[in-house]
Every structure is written in C-alpha cells, then in structure tokens.
Amino acid sequence: MKKKGQILRKIRVRAKTKGTLSKPRLSVYRSNRFIYAQIIDDDKRKTIVGVSEKNLSLKEKTKKADKSKELGLLIAKKALAKKIKEVVFDRGSYKYHGRVKAVAEGAREGGLKF
C-alpha cells in the first residue's frame, strides 16, 4: 500500500509539472545516503544539468539538510551559467519537507525562479 501511494503521488506531481509552458523541470531524487537534482528539458527529453551530493566539496561533517541546501545553490549556479532562469520544481513522490525543501530553498537563493 505504501508503494502504491508513492507511485500515485509521483504520477500526480509529474502530471502537473511535465511540459509546463516549455520550462525545464528541476527533478529531485532522494536516497538514504545522497540527494540528487537535475534539470530536464521534457520537450527534447534531455538532461541539461545534473548534480549530486558527491559533487560538493564540503570537508567538515554537516547535516544532510545543509548539504541539500548547498546542492540547491550549486544547481542554480550551473543553471544560470546555461542561461536557465525559470524552472518547474518536481519533488517526485517526496513530501515538500526536510532535504527536498532545502534543495528548493537553496535553488531559490541561488537565483532560480519557480
């Protein structure tokens, strides 16, 4: 039942975000260990920018939420370098809470609009 709810939630969120006014989609994937974010162009079916926590150069031990916020800042920086200013946020089957919310806040601070 839990998996079925996740799948239905993902389909519902994806239907609202996919192909929205030709804006690229900022998709977030969260595993137990790392968090990944990528900007996808649904029209061309290409990933424009992709980053993960592994790309961060944080030496000291930090919280997962802080790493996620840094990840949001990093993807915003890379997106602005490719002249992408507006995206649609795709949280997948995850609640807008915790690490997923931190990625969104970091991306907004970095200059992305959604």
Secondary structure, DSSP 8 states (H G I E B T S, - for coil): -HHHHHHHHHHHHHHHHTTSTT--EEEEEE-SS-EEEEEEETTTTEEEEEEEGGG----S---HHHHHHHHHHHHHHHHHHTT--B-EEE-TTS-SSTHHHHHHHHHHHHT-B-
